[in-house]
């Protein structure tokens, strides 16, 4: 009985918070629309404050056995995201059968200044409530976005070169940064990407990376490593290890290293307060390492 009462109170509390948050969000969106109308500039869907915006799913594309590419359109066709490089978005939903709402961050993968829409690359996990919900969406359905999550403050040419180490779905923030750098004619940063996955099919965005290697020889380099490669796979078998990084990692004093992947991989690379990680053992300072 007590647990039932507590559950009811908790549900009412969450609902009240959601209503209050929606009210604040609508007021904030109204004030932004006035500023946008006065300025004549394209509306930025995600500014410096909360967005509380619901975006309609325009299209879906199956990428592999557990990953989809989802395109959400903005309220106005000339609106832009307003995001900066290394930003993510906090999403909100109340999946069917879930006791509580679910909030999860996702990283857009299209050009951040592209008008009209944004795209997410979403991997579905067996027990992932939000990823399962997103995979169930059909064109015409909507998803609520709460706010942007700013990341590392990127400045063109701040580092002569960078290394990005990604595992699985952790490739999306790495791809967003790579795409942004290579699209900027004034940014000459050299890029090394190390991408570890379970199977060949998990090498997301491989076509895009191959295109970058062809267009930017000597400036963009990618190394793949697959723990369970297919028979006759052209890719290296194994994990992201100290031995692999010794072979491919740049060693300039101003190289910045970005890491994003499953917690065990991140822990092995970055280490802890008590024990150094692989990157420190290779000579990288703590201030050179950033976890997305």
FENDA-V858313 format. One record per residue. SS is DSSP state (h for helix, s for strand, l for the rest). PSI is psi in radians with two decimals (* if undefined). Layout:
# FENDA-V858313
ss->[SS & SS]
psi->[PSI & PSI]
This chain:
# FENDA-V858313
ss->[l & h & h & h & h & h & h & h & h & h & h & h & h & h & h & h & h & h & h & h & h & h & h & h & h & h & h & h & h & h & h & h & h & h & h & h & h & h & h & l & l & l & l & s & l & l & l & l & l & l & l & l & s & s & s & s & s & s & s & s & s & s & s & s & l & l & s & s & s & s & s & s & s & l & l & l & l & l & l & s & l & l & l & l & l & l & l & s & s & s & s & s & s & l & l & l & l & l & l & l & l & s & s & s & s & s & l & s & l & l & l & l & l & l & l & l & s & s & s & s & s & s & s & l & l & l & l & l & h & h & h & h & h & h & h & h & l & l & l & l & l & s & s & s & s & s & s & s & s & l & l & l & l & l & l & l & l & l & l & l & s & s & s & s & s & s & s & h & h & h & h & h & h & h & h & h & h & h & h & h & h & h & h & l & l & l & l & l & l & s & s & s & s & s & s & s & s & l & l & h & h & h & l & l & l & h & h & h & h & h & h & h & h & h & h & l & l & l & l & s & s & s & s & s & s & s & l & l & l & l & l & l & l & l & l & s & s & l & l & l & l & h & h & h & h & h & h & h & l & l & l & l & l & l & l & s & s & s & s & s & l & l & h & h & h & h & h & h & h & h & s & l & l & l & l & s & l & h & h & h & h & l & l & l & l & h & h & h & s & s & s & l]
psi->[-0.84 & -0.70 & -0.59 & -0.78 & -0.76 & -0.73 & -0.73 & -0.77 & -0.72 & -0.76 & -0.75 & -0.66 & -0.75 & -0.75 & -0.75 & -0.73 & -0.68 & -0.74 & -0.79 & -0.76 & -0.68 & -0.71 & -0.80 & -0.74 & -0.73 & -0.71 & -0.76 & -0.76 & -0.65 & -0.81 & -0.67 & -0.63 & -0.59 & -0.81 & -0.76 & -0.77 & -0.66 & -0.60 & -0.52 & -0.04 & 2.75 & 2.42 & 2.38 & 2.02 & -0.65 & 1.81 & -2.56 & -0.34 & -2.92 & 2.64 & -0.82 & 0.89 & 2.44 & 2.12 & 2.43 & 2.37 & 2.11 & -0.72 & 2.79 & 2.62 & 2.20 & 2.17 & -0.81 & -2.82 & -0.37 & 0.27 & 2.39 & 2.65 & 2.09 & 2.23 & 2.10 & 2.30 & 2.57 & 2.82 & -0.59 & 2.49 & -0.39 & 0.04 & 2.63 & 2.87 & -0.68 & 0.10 & 2.74 & 2.88 & 2.49 & 0.26 & 2.62 & 3.03 & 2.42 & 2.11 & 2.71 & 2.36 & 2.91 & 1.45 & 2.60 & 2.26 & -0.09 & 2.37 & -0.63 & 2.76 & 2.82 & 2.33 & 2.19 & 2.54 & 2.53 & 2.61 & 2.09 & 2.56 & -0.15 & 2.98 & 2.27 & -0.33 & 0.15 & 2.23 & 2.65 & -0.47 & 2.90 & 2.78 & 2.46 & 2.52 & 1.94 & 2.11 & 2.27 & 2.22 & 2.60 & -0.71 & 0.35 & 1.87 & -0.78 & -0.76 & -0.65 & -0.70 & -0.77 & -0.65 & -0.39 & -0.23 & 2.52 & 2.68 & 2.30 & -0.43 & 2.89 & 2.75 & 2.39 & 2.32 & 2.19 & -0.92 & 2.93 & 2.70 & 1.78 & 2.54 & -2.52 & 2.32 & 1.75 & 2.33 & 2.19 & 2.31 & 0.24 & -0.58 & 2.43 & -0.54 & 2.73 & 2.74 & 2.29 & 2.20 & 2.02 & 2.57 & 2.22 & -2.28 & -0.15 & 0.01 & -0.39 & -0.81 & -0.58 & -0.77 & -0.72 & -0.76 & -0.77 & -0.84 & -0.77 & -0.71 & -0.83 & -0.33 & -0.28 & 1.92 & -0.28 & -0.07 & 2.07 & 0.33 & 2.34 & 2.55 & 2.29 & 2.21 & 2.28 & 2.08 & 1.98 & 2.35 & 3.06 & -0.81 & 2.91 & -0.67 & -0.30 & 0.00 & 1.34 & 2.54 & 0.37 & -0.67 & -0.73 & -0.72 & -0.66 & -0.65 & -0.73 & -0.71 & -0.68 & -0.65 & -0.42 & 1.07 & 2.35 & -0.22 & -0.55 & 2.15 & 2.40 & 2.44 & 2.20 & 2.53 & 2.27 & 2.17 & -0.53 & 1.19 & 2.73 & 2.86 & 2.37 & 0.42 & 2.45 & -0.04 & 2.68 & 2.40 & 2.32 & -2.87 & 3.11 & 1.79 & 2.97 & -0.68 & -0.73 & -0.80 & -0.55 & -0.61 & -0.61 & -0.27 & 2.39 & 2.72 & 0.45 & 2.66 & -0.42 & 0.26 & 2.30 & 2.37 & 2.21 & 2.35 & 2.34 & 2.13 & -2.94 & 2.58 & -0.74 & -0.67 & -0.80 & -0.75 & -0.72 & -0.66 & -0.76 & -0.53 & -2.84 & -3.06 & -0.54 & -0.60 & 2.38 & 2.66 & -3.11 & -0.70 & -0.72 & -0.67 & -0.46 & 0.01 & 0.04 & 2.36 & 2.78 & -0.62 & -0.14 & -0.13 & 2.32 & 2.27 & 2.20 & *]
